[in-house]
């Protein structure tokens, strides 16, 4: 017989990994650039981190992007990230 709860557990684990990644990205921005970002504004896809930050913070992120990328590579070694895009 098919166990639906076991099947749905697989999708819960995917959501947990996405939430953990978003939290680590937000922590890296806070630690390296002193910029707080909302977790819902973080997206990670195709080697790019997209975040929504105010205009003044975009300049800070641009200047500190190498430090942020280095921190992300340390914290997320299994996720390829090489660009940051501010929206």
Secondary structure as GFF3:
##gff-version 3
##sequence-region A 1 87
A	DSSP	alpha_helix	4	33	.	.	.	ID=ss1
A	DSSP	three_ten_helix	39	41	.	.	.	ID=ss2
A	DSSP	beta_strand	43	45	.	.	.	ID=ss3
A	DSSP	beta_strand	48	51	.	.	.	ID=ss4
A	DSSP	alpha_helix	55	63	.	.	.	ID=ss5
A	DSSP	alpha_helix	65	75	.	.	.	ID=ss6
A	DSSP	beta_strand	83	86	.	.	.	ID=ss7
###
